[in-house]
């Protein structure tokens, strides 16, 4: 059941870059307690 699931503690962030037809992973957000951390994705860093 959906109500039995725990909330996610991380999520991937996707972005469509100008002129591209496919999105790339811009990074990942991770929640640790009250703080949120963002780590850039390698695919994003190599394409900008």
NORJOLIN-V817577 format. One record per backbone hydrogen bond with DSSP energy under -0.5 kcal/mol. NH is the residue of the N-H (numbers start at 1). CO is the residue of the C=O. Records with the same first field share a line. If there is no record, write none. Layout:
NH: CO  CO
This chain:
4: 1
5: 2
11: 29
13: 27
14: 12
15: 24
17: 15
20: 17
24: 15
26: 13  24
27: 13
28: 39
29: 11
30: 37
31: 9
32: 30  35
35: 32
37: 30
39: 28
41: 26
44: 25
45: 41
46: 42
47: 43  44
48: 44
